Amino acid sequence: MDFSGKAVLITGASRGIGAAAARAFAGAGAKVALLARTETEIGVLAGEIGPSAIAIPCDVSRYWEVETAVKATVQAFGSLDVVINNAGVIEPIAHIAKSDPEGWSHAIDVNLKGVYHGMRAALPVMLAAGGGSILTVSSGAAHHPVEAWSHYCASKAGAAMLTRSADAEYRGRGIRAIGLSPGTVATQMQREIKASGINAVSQLDWSAHIPPEWPAKALMWMATPESDDWLGDEISLRDDTIRARLGLTA
């Protein structure tokens, strides 16, 4: 896959899926804008990638910060072709009756409003240019309740509907909106889940989790017309057919 001349903005780019996606797209010739709250980590990653990467400190729960990051990306690279809404949080894991209202609300701000902010800031730029891809990292939790994850399930369900809404409103104007449900991935989030000791996901052996490079490769494929059959929908990396198509094997 060749992304030469394309500009890709990635939220939550400091580690995990976001960092893997940044390396993958840059390796395929793309210019990448790395967004995260941790300025040091995205700075190190941008230095590793080289001149084709810029690091932009950004809290996706704040719209003005996302809007500023989009403007900085267009100013640096001249375009915005792909947005990857990847930033997300799993804490605070808790049963509803014992959940912290502020923590619950913060998860909505990041996981749901952060996706909206990414879409809202990017869409005017993409529509003016004739199109673009908006890819959002979703979860099986968007469709099935998981014990002590009410905040995560609700926010991911909302984000999945945002993908469907963006597709319904803008597919005819060149916008490609697709979600990715990666399954369980060997990232810091899984360490937090395991530490909670709540629900079956926390009991999984580390070997059950896929490497972040798998969803990164899937996101690259999703940014091409080859994935057009899934516009407005979600692609699941639990699907063996998808894994085979992408050459992902254990």
C-alpha positions in Angstrom: 0.0 0.0 0.0 1.4 3.3 -1.1 0.4 6.5 0.8 3.0 8.8 -0.7 1.7 12.4 -0.6 -1.1 11.6 1.8 -1.5 13.2 5.2 -2.8 11.1 8.1 -3.8 12.5 11.5 -3.8 9.9 14.4 -5.2 10.5 17.9 -3.8 8.6 20.8 -0.6 8.2 18.9 1.8 8.0 21.8 1.6 4.2 22.2 -0.3 1.0 21.3 -2.4 1.0 18.1 -1.9 4.7 17.5 1.9 4.5 17.5 1.9 1.3 15.4 -0.4 3.0 12.9 1.9 6.0 12.7 4.9 3.8 11.9 3.0 1.8 9.4 1.6 4.8 7.5 4.9 6.6 7.5 6.6 3.5 6.3 4.2 3.5 3.3 5.1 7.1 2.5 2.5 9.1 4.3 3.0 12.2 6.3 1.7 11.7 9.8 0.4 14.1 12.5 0.8 12.5 15.9 -1.7 13.7 18.5 -1.7 12.7 22.2 -1.7 14.4 25.6 1.8 13.1 26.3 4.0 15.5 24.5 7.3 13.7 25.3 6.2 10.4 23.9 4.8 11.7 20.6 7.9 13.9 20.3 10.2 10.8 20.6 8.0 8.9 18.1 8.1 11.8 15.6 11.9 12.0 16.0 12.0 8.2 15.3 9.9 8.5 12.1 11.7 11.6 10.8 10.7 14.7 8.8 7.4 13.2 7.6 6.0 13.3 11.2 4.9 16.1 13.4 3.9 15.9 17.1 0.9 17.9 18.3 0.0 17.8 22.0 -3.8 17.5 22.1 -6.5 16.5 24.5 -9.3 15.2 22.2 -11.9 15.9 24.9 -11.4 19.6 24.1 -12.8 20.6 20.7 -10.6 23.7 20.3 -7.5 21.6 20.7 -8.5 19.1 18.0 -9.5 22.0 15.7 -6.1 23.6 16.2 -4.4 20.3 15.5 -6.3 19.8 12.3 -5.3 23.3 11.2 -1.7 22.7 12.1 -1.7 19.4 10.1 -3.1 21.1 7.0 -0.6 24.0 7.4 2.3 21.5 7.7 1.3 19.0 5.0 -1.0 20.9 2.7 -3.9 18.4 3.1 -5.7 16.0 5.4 -6.5 12.7 3.7 -7.1 10.3 6.6 -8.1 10.8 10.3 -7.8 7.9 12.7 -9.9 8.4 15.8 -8.0 6.1 18.1 -7.7 7.9 21.5 -9.6 6.1 24.2 -9.6 5.2 27.9 -10.9 2.2 29.8 -10.6 3.6 33.4 -12.3 3.9 35.7 -13.5 0.3 35.6 -16.4 -0.1 38.0 -19.9 -1.4 38.5 -22.5 1.3 37.8 -23.6 1.6 41.5 -20.1 2.3 42.6 -18.8 4.2 39.6 -17.4 7.7 39.9 -19.6 10.2 38.0 -16.6 12.4 37.1 -14.6 9.5 35.8 -17.5 8.0 33.9 -18.1 11.4 32.3 -14.4 11.8 31.4 -14.6 8.5 29.5 -17.5 9.8 27.5 -15.6 13.0 26.8 -12.6 11.1 25.4 -14.2 8.0 23.8 -17.3 9.6 22.3 -16.9 13.3 22.2 -13.3 12.9 21.2 -14.5 11.0 18.1 -17.1 13.7 17.4 -14.4 16.4 17.8 -12.2 14.6 15.3 -15.0 14.3 12.7 -16.2 17.9 13.3 -12.8 19.4 12.8 -11.8 17.3 9.9 -15.0 17.2 7.8 -15.0 20.8 6.5 -11.4 20.3 5.3 -12.1 17.0 3.7 -15.4 18.1 2.1 -13.6 21.1 0.6 -11.0 18.8 -0.8 -13.5 16.4 -2.3 -13.2 13.6 0.2 -11.2 11.7 2.8 -11.2 8.7 5.1 -12.4 8.9 8.8 -11.5 5.7 10.6 -12.5 5.1 14.1 -11.2 2.4 16.5 -14.3 0.8 17.9 -14.8 -2.3 20.0 -17.0 -5.4 20.5 -18.1 -3.5 23.6 -20.0 -1.2 21.4 -22.5 -4.0 20.7 -22.4 -6.1 23.9 -22.4 -5.2 27.6 -19.3 -6.0 29.6 -19.4 -6.1 33.3 -18.0 -2.9 34.9 -17.5 -1.3 31.5 -20.7 0.7 31.3 -18.8 3.9 30.4 -16.7 2.1 27.8 -19.6 0.2 26.2 -21.8 3.3 26.1 -19.1 5.5 24.6 -18.1 3.0 22.0 -21.7 2.4 21.0 -22.1 6.1 20.5 -18.9 6.3 18.5 -20.1 3.5 16.2 -23.3 5.5 15.6 -21.2 8.5 14.7 -19.5 6.4 12.0 -22.9 5.4 10.6 -24.1 9.0 10.8 -21.1 10.4 9.0 -21.5 7.8 6.3 -25.2 8.6 5.9 -24.6 12.3 5.6 -21.4 12.4 3.6 -20.7 9.2 1.6 -22.0 10.9 -1.5 -19.5 13.7 -1.1 -16.4 11.5 -0.9 -16.2 10.8 2.8 -15.3 7.2 3.7 -16.3 6.5 7.3 -15.5 3.1 8.7 -15.0 1.6 12.2 -12.5 -1.0 13.3 -13.2 -3.5 16.1 -9.7 -4.9 16.7 -10.5 -7.4 19.5 -8.1 -7.5 22.4 -4.8 -6.0 21.7 -1.5 -6.2 23.6 -1.5 -2.6 24.8 -1.4 -0.6 28.1 -5.2 -0.7 28.1 -5.1 -4.5 28.4 -2.8 -4.1 31.4 -5.3 -1.8 33.1 -8.1 -4.3 32.3 -6.1 -7.2 33.7 -5.2 -5.3 36.9 -8.9 -4.7 37.6 -9.6 -8.4 37.9 -13.2 -7.8 36.8 -15.0 -9.7 34.0 -13.7 -12.4 31.7 -11.5 -10.1 29.6 -9.3 -9.4 32.6 -8.7 -13.2 33.0 -7.4 -13.6 29.4 -3.8 -14.8 29.1 -1.5 -12.2 27.5 -0.9 -14.6 24.6 -4.5 -14.2 23.6 -4.1 -10.6 22.6 -3.0 -9.6 19.1 -0.1 -7.3 18.5 -0.9 -3.6 17.8 0.7 -4.0 14.3 -2.3 -6.0 13.2 -4.9 -3.3 13.7 -2.4 -0.8 12.2 -2.2 -2.9 9.0 -6.0 -3.1 9.0 -6.3 0.7 9.3 -4.0 1.1 6.3 -6.2 -1.2 4.2 -9.3 0.6 5.5 -7.9 3.8 4.1 -8.0 2.4 0.5 -10.9 1.7 -1.8 -10.5 -2.0 -1.2 -12.5 -1.7 2.0 -15.4 0.2 0.4 -17.8 -2.7 1.1 -17.6 -1.7 4.8 -18.4 2.0 4.4 -20.5 3.1 7.4 -19.9 -0.3 9.1 -17.3 -2.0 11.2 -14.5 -4.3 10.3 -13.7 -6.9 12.9 -10.3 -8.4 13.4 -12.0 -11.3 15.1 -13.2 -12.3 11.6 -10.9 -15.0 10.2 -11.8 -14.0 6.7 -10.6 -10.4 7.3 -7.4 -11.7 8.9 -6.7 -14.0 6.0 -7.4 -11.1 3.5 -4.9 -9.0 5.3 -2.3 -11.8 5.7 -2.6 -11.7 9.5 -1.8 -15.0 11.2 -0.8 -16.0 14.6 
